[in-house]
Amino acid sequence: MIIRKKYYIVVFIMLLGTTILSAQNDSTISYDESKEYTIADIRVTGDFTYENYIIIGFSGLSVGDRISVPGKAISSAIKRFWRQGYFSDIQISADKISNDSIWLNIYLLQRPKIKTITYQGVKKSEQEDIEKKINIKTNDILTADLTDRVKVLTKNYFLDKGYENTEVAVIQRPNTDKGLVDIDIVVDKKNKVKVHDIIVSGNTALSVTKIDNAMKKTNRPTLLNFFKTKKFVRSLYEIDKQSIIDKYNEIGFRDAAIVSDSVVAVDSAHVDIYITVNEGKKYYFGNMSWSGNTLYPTEILGAYLNIRKGDVFNQKQLDKRLNGDEDAVMSLYKDNGYLFSQVDPVEESIDGDTINFEFRIYEGKPATINKVIIKGNTRVYDHVIRRELRTRPGDIYSQNNLIRSLRDLAQLRLFDEEKLYKGDLIQPNMEDGTVDINYSLESKASDQFEFSAGISPQGLILSVGVKFTNFAIQNIFRPSTYRIVPQGEGQTFNVRAQASGRYYQNFSISFLEPWLGGKRPNSLSASVYYAIQTGLSERYRNALNNNLNPYYGYNYHNGLTGAGYTNEYDSGTRMFTFGASLGIGTRLKWPDDYFSLYTELSYQQYNLKNWYDYYFGFKNGLSNNLSLGITLQRNSIDNPIYTRKGSVFSLSLNITPPYSLLSGKDYSNMPAEETRRWVEYHKWKFSAKMFTPISSNEKLVLMTRVEYGFVGYFNKYKRTPFEKFYVGGDGMSAYSSPGTEIVGLRGYNSGALTPINPTTRTSNGNIYTRLTMELRYPILMQQSTVVWALAFVEGGNCWSDFSQFNPFNIKRSAGVGLRVFLQIFGLLGLDWGYGFDNPYGSNTRSGSQFTFVLGQEF
């Protein structure tokens, strides 16, 4: 209290432009007029930690100076000390006056410094968040402003978390060191406040439920709001009130307003919210005219606007159709260079409930790209980035080309996809009609390493692999470019090995060059793999066959469990598989530039030695598969990891030479080993995968998929035992089904929907279909980790012949799942699905099934 009184006294004296001076001896100072003195000496007293010469120097006063008393020099010195905020009391007085000499005394009382800071009533994570907000540290001067800031910011932090009644106290404790204090920040959060009920009056056009849905962050505890937050946060409530008005505006009530609202405490943990609305009148779009348009006729602009006379007035829709949507009116201009074009929707007149608009267009001149700036790239050569860009200096600006460039950069998977679309991408200059484009990239480690282990009926499975997505084969002899391997060209190099003891070993290597020659987007891919699979002893197989569900289950017999496989290998029963492929891909410009064409020549050799005839219908011999694959694809997805919008359509054909037609031989009586020496077939596949954002923030996404596949033949006596479809399960390739294409269908075990040839006992899946609807929502979106949850309904089936094919006879399932994309490991996931129908050859429904995902999506 004494300090505060001294502060008021000093401020009052400063406002009057006078100074407190205490004259010694019998000398008196007249405040009616100023008198000049020479400073004879300056003394510093009080309680502070600074050296005297520092105080005197900071005051601006020096021995020998001529000053006026009262005067500006003394008042300026006092103001200078107050501005620092380090002192709670400041006085400059006269110890002595003799003739025209004056002896000054500077009295200072320093505020204490903070020695330690402790928190009470908060968690460690909350303390860390608060420390970042209040930004105080040891040795800070403890001022009243600092204390108030701590209280306000700490309380606001908990207000945002729903603690409406939080109390904060800052308690000082003297420290043994002079001039230092310890402070305790004591927080009493009270109860978290939740919404008990929302009572709305005056509403007829919108029900309470619709108003509740419009309020995204302030929700009643109803079943429909089960997954929404129920806490009451005042700042979010203010935003939600505006959301109510926006919702009314969307259905034509442009004059709607909240005339009153109140928040009433029910108890210490709940509040009721009372809202009174005045809906006003419902409006409609009337006549719409255009002016200032010379590039495009009114009919074209009207078609892009896609709003008709008589439609309910919707300000949000109007804004989106003019500027917001990808196919908005102004996108038409900006896609063709008119970056500076603008449209001004003017309400020409209001006739009753009808609003007539005039859309005034300012077209301007086309903008030219001046500079294309790339920032943040630390891992890739610049030409790898620039070759993907459709925006080049000197070109006419196109908004569509800018969006496509961002999409193509995302497809590289070398940069953080979520941050590509953020920041100031364009920097227009209206004066000279140019624009600079700034690509702010954040490089990420995209290489993937695999080391996994699992258990199968055959024993322990080990997988080791590495995938380098920024490989540079050109730098193989330049060690300075190595980061384990030469990098920088955006090529993909993949090496993988998998083994389960002597039972199975697989080794593969692949390479992809996305820009062959560096000038055109023509890709070159090559791969080689080799696998060995060893059979099991007859004793074990007999025991296994007596207890085997032929589609998905094992019951171990006579003690021959998985641990006994080591002693049950039959080295005389083996299958060797060798494969190699070479492919060329190119991007097309027609029908549009989302299309690509990929052509691949592949060869596989299957060498069977006393192998089981129920796999392929023969036991010994070589089988060769030389095929040409052609794939036409249209890919417009925005993000290859968590896709929000776009689609992927694919039509493919794999075909071998028609040996039976060329040879003229009669295959009807030939042994299987002969008919399958060179396999022949034509394999057709169609796939359509679409992504549709459901929520306004494009986080909730619906993925829909349709797939069909068919394996045909040139001669019914020379039908291929390979390249058939194996439907059901996780969809991951496995050594249990070599030479087949595995199609995943959750809710069913691996191969459970694949028909069996009753004569040869071989899998005979020649036709399949798969239909999926999957709802996805992201949980974590970071550079190195992406996590999302999903719920799905799925259906599919597999047939051996077109005579049995029925696209409406599908096996249904539904379930939920989780996906985790780790930059270093790739995609991991776990699904639980329930199969509602009977698998092939079974009289009971599939029921509950868990499915694991490793490295690929369903």
N, C-alpha and C positions, 0 to 999 in steps of 0.2 A: 504494500500500500504506500509506503514511504517512497519507494522508487517511482511509482506511478505519479505521485504528486510532484516529485522533482522533475519528471519528464514534462508535465503540463506547464510547470513554471518556466522551464527553459524554452519550450516552444512558444509560449506567450511572449517572452523577452525577444526571441528571434523574430517573431512577426512584427514587433515594434521596432526592430533594427537596433536594439540596445543590447548591452552586455552587463552581466552581473560583475561588478568590480567592488572589491572590499578594500577600502583605503586605510592604510595604517597611519600612524602618527595622528596629527590633527588635520591632515589634508582631506579635503572633500572634493567630490566630482560633481560638476553641474551637468545635469541631463538636459538642460535647456539648450545648451550649445556644445559643440564638439571642440575638444582641445587636443593638440598634438603632443605626443611624448616620444622619447627615445627609449627603446627597450634596453634596460640595463642588465637584466638577467631573467632566465626562465627556469622555473622549478616544476618538477612533475611529481605529483602525489596521487595516492589512491591505491586501488587493488587491481593489478594487471600483471601480465607475464612478458611484456615487451620491454626492451631496453629503452632507457630515457631518451637517448639520442634519436631512436626511431620515432618516438612519440613527437618529439620537438620538430624533427624533420617533416613529419607528415602534417603537422599543424600549419606549416607554411610561414611560421613566425621565426624570426632570428634576432639574436642580440645585435643591437645597433640599428635595427629598423626603426623608421619614423612611422608611428601609427596614430590614428585618431581614436579618441575614447570619448563617448561611444563612437563606433565606426565600423566600416566594412571588414577590416582585417580580422577583428575578433569574431564577428558573426560568421564569417566565411570559414574560420577554423573550426567553430562549433559544428556547422553544417557538414563539414568534411568528415568529422568523426562520426556524426549520426548516420551518414550515408553508408558507412561500413557495416553497421548493425552489430558490431562486436561489443558495444558498451551499453550499459543500462543507465548510467548517470555521467554527465559531462558538464564541467564548470570551468570557466577561466576567470580568475579573480586577481586582484592586485594585492601583493603582499606589502608593497611599500611604494609611495610616491614622494619624490624629492625634486623640487623645482620642475624641470621638464623631463625627468627620468622616471621610469616605471619598472617595478620588479613584478613579473607575472608568475602566477601559479596555475598550472593545468592539472585539474583534478579529474581522474577517470575511474569508473567502476566497471571492470570488464565482466561481460557475461561468461558463464562457465562453458567449458568444452566437454564434449561427450567422451567418456572413457570406455564404457561398455554399454551394449544394448541387449536386453533380454526380452523375450516374448512369452506371454502367458495366455493360455486359452486357445491356442491355434495349433494345427498340425504342422509338421515339418514342411510339407509341400506348400501349405498355405503361407507359412512364414517366408519361404523362398519367393513366392509370387508377390507378397506384400513388400518385401525388401526391394524388388525391382521397381515397384510403383512409387514408394515414398523416397527412395534414393537418399538415405541418410547413412552416414558411416562414422566411425570413431574419429575424434578430433574436430568434428563439425561444431560450430558455435550453436549452442542451444538458445534459440530465440523464440519469442511468442509465435511468430509466423511459422516457424518450423514445427512447433508443437501442434498448432492448428492444422497444418498440412498433414501431419501424421494421422491425426484424428479423422479428418475428412476423407483422405484417400483410403485409409483402412476400412472405414465404415462403408464407403462406396464399393469397395471390393466385395464385402459380404452382402451388400444390397443386391449386387449383380448375381449372387448365388442364392437369393431368396431369403436371406436373413434380414427381414425388414426392421427388426427392433434391436439391432446390434448396438452395443455401447462400447466406447473405447476411451481409456484413460491413459495419460502419459505421466508416470510418477518419477520424480527426481529423488535420487539418493546421493548424499554427499560422499565423495571419494576421499581417501586418505591423501591423495596428491592434490596440491594446491591448484585451484582453478579448474578442477575436473569434477564431473558428476557422473553417476551411473543412472541410466534411465530404464524403466520397465514399461513396456507397451502391453497393457492389460486389456484383453478383449473378452467381452461377454457376448457371444453370438446370439444368445437366447434360442428360441425354437425357429426352425425354418418355417416360413409362412407359406401356406398353400391355399389355393382357391377352393373354397367350399361350394360356392354356387355363383352363377352369373344370371342376373335378372334383367331382362330387356323389356322395355315398354315402348310403344309407339311404332312397333314393327308389324307390317303386314306382308310386304313383298318378300322379305327374307324371314325364314323361320329361325328360332333360337339355335337350332342345330346348324344351320348354314352360317349364322353369325359366329357360332362357336368354331366352325371349321375355318372361317376367315381369320380368326385370331390364332395365329400359329404358335405363340409362346405363352398365352394366357388361357388355360383350358380348365373346364369343369372335370371332376373325377367321374366320367362316364365310361361305359364299356367301349364306345367308339374312340375314346381318347386314351385307351389303355397304354399305348406306346408313346404318348406325348407327355411332356413335362407338366406337372401340376403346380409347380412352385410359382409364387407371385413375385415378379420383379417389376418395379414401377417403371423403369425405363423401357422395358419391353412391352409393358401394358400400353404406354403412350404410342408406341409403334403399332400395336395391334388395333388401337382405336382408329388410326388412319387406315389400317387394312379393312376395317368395316366400311368406311366411306368409299374406299377403292372398290370394294365388292358391290356396293350399291351403284357406283358409277358404271360398272361393267354390265349392269342390267337396265341401264337407261335413266337411273335416278341421279342425275348430275347435280341436283341441289340438296342432296341428302346431307344431313349434319347431325352431330351428337350435341344435343342442346344442354344436357347435364349428365354428369356421372359422379359416382362417389364410391369410395372403398371403405367398407365398414368391418371392423374387427369382430369376428364371432367369438373367438377366444385367442389365446396367445399364439396359436399356430395356424389359424384359419381366418380368411376374410371372405365376405360377400361383396360382389361387385354389382352396382346398380347403374344401368345405362338407359338413357332416354334418347330416342332418335326421332328426328323429323324427316321423313322420307321424301317429302316434296312430290313433284310431278314426274311421271315417266316420259322420256323424250325418245324421238325417233330421228333417224337420218332422213333428210329431205333431198332437195335438188343439190347436185354437186357439179360444179363447173371448174375448168382449168384455165389458167392464164399464164403467159410467159413461156409456154412450151413450144419450141421450134424443132427440136430433135425428134420427138415422139408425138404422134397424134393423140388426141384426147381419148380415143377408143383403146389404145394400147395402155395408157396410164390408168384408165378406168378398170381394165382387166387386171392389171397388177394390184390395184387397190382392193378389188374384190369385195367391195361394200356396195349394197344396193339401196336404192330409195325405199324407205319403209322398214329397213332393218332397225332393230333396237339400238339406240345410241350407246356406244361403248368407247370411252376415251382411250382405254388401254389398247383395244383392238385397233383403233384409228392410228395411234402412235406406232404400233408394231407394223401395220401395213404401209405406213409412210416411210419409217426409218429402221425399225427394229429387226424384222424378219430377214432371212437370207434372200428371199425373193420379194422384198419390199420395193416400193416405187423408186426410192433413191438408190437402191442397189442396182437398178437398171442403169442409172446414170453413172454410178461409181465403178461399175464393172467395165464401163467403156471410157474411163479416163476422167470423168467430170467429178473430181474429188471435191471441188468447192461448191458444187450444186447444193441448193437448199430448197425446201418447200415450206411454205407458211400457210397452215390451214386457218382461214379467216371465216368466222361465223358471219355470213352475209346478212342473215335475218333469222328471226325466230317467229314462226307462225303457229301460235298455240303450243302444241307439243312437238312441233317439227322444226329441226334445225337445218337451215340451208347453208352449204359451205361453198366457198371459193378457194381453191388450192392455187396459190401463187408460186410459180416456179422461178427460181433464179438458176439458170443453167451454168453460166460462166464459161470458162474455156478449159479444155483438157489439161490435166496436170501431167508433167513429165517427171519421171524418177531421176533425181539428181545423184544421190548416194545410196548405196546399199551397205549398211554397216553391220558387222558381225562382232558381237561381244560375248565373252564368257567361254569361248571354245578353248579348251586346254588339251584335248586328246586326239583331235582329228585334223588332218590337213584341210586348209580352207577350201581347196578345190572340191573336196568331197561334199562340203556343205553347199557351195555355190552351184554345183551342177544340179542340185535338187531344187534350186530356187527358180521360180517363174517370174521373178521381179529383177530386172536388170537395169543398170543406169542407161538413160536415154530412151527407155521404153515408155509408152503411155501407161499411166497408172491404171491398174485393174484390181478392184477389191476381191474379185473371185480368184485372181492369180495369187494374191497375198494369202488368202485362206488355204488355197491348194499348196502353197509353199510350206505353210505351217504344218499341214497334214503330212506332206512328204518328209519333213524333218522328223515328225513324230514316228513315222514308220521305220526310221533308222534305228530307233531304240538306243541311241547314244546320248540323248539329252533328256532332261526331266520333262516329260510330256505335259504335265499339269501346269508348268510355268511358261510354256511356249506362247500361250495365248494371253499372257498377262504383261503389263507394262505398256510403255508408250511405243507402240509399233511404228506409227507414222508421225512425222514431224513436217506438216505442210507449211509452205511459204506462199501466201496469197500474192505477195508483191511481185514475185518473178514467176509464179505459176508452176513451182516445182515442189517436190516432196522428197524427203529423206526417209528411208525405211530402216529401222533399227531392230535387228534380230538379237534379243537378249537371251542367250542360251546358258543353260547350267549343265555342264558335262556331268555324266554319271558313269560309274563303273558298271559296264554291261556284260562283262565276261561272267560265265557261269561255271561253277565247279560242282561235280556230283560225286558223292561218296555215300552210298546207301547200303543197307543190309536188310534182309527179310528172311522169313521162314516159309518154306513150301513143303509139300509132302516129300519132296526129294532132298530136303535138307536146307542148309544155309545158302542164301543167294547174296552175292556181293556185286555191286556195280560201282565202277569208277569211270569218270569222264570229265572232260573239260571242253568248254565251248568259248572260243575267242570271237567276238563279234566286231572287232576293229582290227582285224589282221591285215598285214601288208606284206604280201609275198615279194613285192619289189624291193623290200628292205631287208631281205634275208641275209645280205652280206654287209649290212650297216648296223653294227652293234649299238650305236648311239640311239637308235630308235627302239630298242628292245624294252619292253615291260613284260618280262618273262619271254615273250615272243615279239617279233617285229610288229609294230602297230602303226595305225594312222590312215589306212586306206579304206576302212569300212568294209573289208571282206570278212567272211565267216569261215572259221576253221574249227572242225569238231572231231574229237577223238573220244572213243568210248569202248569200254570193255565190261563184259558181264560174265559171271561164272557161278556155277553151283557144283563145286567139286569136279569130279570127272563126268558128271551127268550132262552138263551143258556148259559150253564156252562160246562166247560171241565177241567178235572184234570188228569195229567199224571205224571208218575215217571218211570225212566229207569236206568239201571246199566249195565256196560260193563267191564269185566275183560279180557284184551287182552292175558294174559299168565296164563291160569288156571293151578295152581300147581307150576308155576314159572320155569318149566324146558323145556316145549315145547310150541311152539306158537299156542296153542289151546285156542280159545276165548270162553267165556261164556257171554251170554247176557240175560237180563230179563227185562220185562216191564209190566206195568199195567196202564190202563186208564179207566176213567169213565166220561160219558157225559150225560147231560139232555137237551132236547130241548122241549120247550113249544109251542103249536100252537097258532093260532090267532082266533079271534071271527069270526063267520059266516058272520056277517055284514061287517067286514073289508075285508074278503076274497072275498065276492061278489063284493064289490067296486073295489078291486084289480084286480079280474079276468076280469072285464069289461074294464080295462085299461091296461092290461098286455101284453107286448110282451113276449111270452112264453120262449124266449131264453136269452134275455139279457136286457130288459128294463122295467122300471116302470113309469107310469104316475099317480101321486097321485090324488085321487078323493074325492070329497065331504069334503075337509079339512082333510082327514085322512093321514097326512104326517107322517114322521118318528117320530116326537115328540109325535104323538098320539098313538104309540105302547103300551105305558105303560098302557093305559086304554083298550087296545084291546087284552090282553092276554086271552087265554082260557085254564084254568088250567085242564079242562077235556080232553084236547088233548095233549098228551105227547109221547115222544120217549126217552127211556132209553137205553144207550149203555154201555156195559161193555166189556173190552178186556184185555187179558193177553197173553204173549208169553215167550217162553224159547228157546234159540238157542245155538248151538255149532258150532264153526268155526275152520277150520284147514288149515294150509298152505300145499300145495302139492309140490312134487319134480318132478312129471311127469304130463304133457309133459315137463314142465320146472318149475322152482321154483317161477315163477310169478303167478302161479295158486293157487286158494284157493277154498275150498268147505265149504259152510255154510248150516246148516240144522236147521230148526226152527219148533217147534210145537206151534201153536197159537189157541186161542179160542176167539170168540166174541159172545156176546148175545145181541140181539136186542129185546126190550120189547116195543111193540106198544100198546097204549091206545087211541082208537078213532082217530088214525093217518090218514093222507090223503092217500087214496088208489092210487093216481097217483104217489106216490113215489115208492112203492114196489108191488103194486097190491093187498094189503090187509090192513085192518085197525086195527085189534086187534090180540093180541097173541104174543107168543114168537117165535123167530127165532134164531137157534143156528148154529154157524159156527166153526167146528173143522177141522183144515187143517194142512197138513204137507208141509212145503216149503223147496225146495232144490235149491240152487244157486251155479252154477259153474262160477267162475270169473277169468279173467286174468287181472291184474292191473300192468302196468309198467310205470306209470306217474312219473315224477321227482319231482313235487312240488304240494301238494294238494290244494294250494290257487291259485297262478298264474302259471298254468301248461304251460311249454314250449314244452315238447316233451313226447312221450309215448302214451299209449293207454289203454282203459278199455273195455274189452269185457265181456259180461254177458249173461248167459242163465239160466233162472229160471223156475221152475215148482211149482205151488201150487195146491195141490190135497186134496180133502176130501174123506172119505170113500164112495163107491158107494152104498148108502142106497137102491136105487131103484132096483139095481141088486141083492142085498142080501135079500131084503124083499119079492120080488116076487109079490108085490101089484100092483093093477091097479090104476094108478094116473090120468087117463084121466078124471074121473068125480069127483075127490076129490076137496073140497074147498081149496082156496089158503092158508088159515091158516094152513091146514093140510100138504099140500105139502111142505110148507116152514118152517115147525117146525125144521127140520134138513136139511140145504141146502147142495147141492152137486154140484161139478163142478171140472173141471181141467183147470188151468189158466197157459198159456205159455207166456213167454216174452223173447225177444232177444234185446240186445242193444250193439252197437259198437260205441265207442267214441274215436277219434284219434286227436292227437295234433302234428302239423308239424310246426317247426320254418321256417319262410320265409326269415327273414333278417339274415345277418352273425352274428350279436350280439345276436340272438335268442330272441329278444324282440317282434318283430312282429310275431304273431302266428296265424295259421289257425286251427280252431277246426271244424271237420266234425263229423256228428252223423247220425246214422241210427237206428231206433227203430221199432219193431213190437210187437203187443200184441194180444192175442186171449183167449177168455173165452169159453170153451166147456162144454158140458153136457153129462150125461149118459142116461138121459131119457128126451125127449122133453117136457113131461108134468110136469117135476120137474126141470125146468131151474131156476137157482138162480136169484133172483132180486138184489143180492148184488155182490160186487167185479167187477162191470162193469166199463167201461172206460168213463170218462167225459172229453171231449176234447175241448180245447180252453181256452184262458185267461192266467192268470199268473201262473197256475200250483200249487198254494198254496192250501193246504187242507182247507176246509171251512165247517161250520156247515150247509150251505145250501144244501150240498150233502153228507149226512152221508152214510157210507157203500159203497162208490164208490172210485175208484182211479182216481184222477184228473191228467190229462196230459196237460201241458201248451202248447199253440201255440200262439205266439205273433201276433198281428194284428187282433185278434178276441176276442170277449167277452167270459167269462167263460161259458163253455158248449155249445157254439154256433155251434159246428160241430158235436154234439151228436145227433144221430137219436132218434125219439120218436115213441114208439109203438102206432099205431093209435087206437088200441082197448082199452088198459089199460091207455094210456097217460103217461106211465112211460118211463124214459130214457132207451135206449136199445143199448148201445154201447158195442158190444161184440168183435169187431176187430178194431184195430187202427194202423196207421203208422205215423211216424214223421221223417222228413229229415231236417237236418240243416247244413248250412255252416256259420261260424262265424269268423270274423277277429278281433283279439284283439291286443291292444297295451297299455303297461303300462304308466301311467302318474306319479305315485308316488310309490316307492318301499321302504318302511321302515318297521322296526320291528313290530310296532303296527298298521300301516296303509298301505294298498295296494289299489291303485286306478288304474283302467284301463278303456279305452274306447273300444267300440265294434261296428261293423256293421254286419248285418246278412241278410241272405235270408233263408226262412224257408217254409216248406210245410208239410201238413199232412191231415189226414181225419179219419173218424170213420164210421163203418158200423155195421149193426145189424146181418148180416148173410154172409156166404161165397158166397152165390149166388149173392150178390151185391158187393162183394169185388173186387176192381180194384186198384192195387198198383200205376197205372199211373193217377188215378183220385184224385189229391191232391189239397188242398186249399192253395194257395200261399200267402206269405207275405214277406216284407222286411222292414228294419228299422235300427235304431241306438240305442245305449244305453250306460249306465255308471254303473260300479260296484265299490263299496267301501267296502273293508273288514276292519272292525274295530275290533281289538283284543277283546275288551270287549263286543261288540254287535254281531259280526259275519258278515255275508254278507248282504249288502243292495244294492239296485239297482233300476234304473228307465230305462224303454225302451219305445221308441216310434216305433210303427210298423204300416204298412199300409197293410190291407188285400185286395188282388186284386180280391177275388172271393166272391160268395154269401154264407152266412151261411146257415145251414140247415133250410128249411122252409121259406127262405127269397128270395125276388126278387131283392134285391139291394146288391151291394158289401159291405163288412164290413167297408172299409175305414180306417180312422185314429183312432188309439187306443193307449192309454198309459197303461203301465203295470208296477206294482210295484213288487219288489223282496225283500223278507224278510226271511233271514235264510237259503235259499237253492238256488242252481243254477238251471237254466232251463235244 
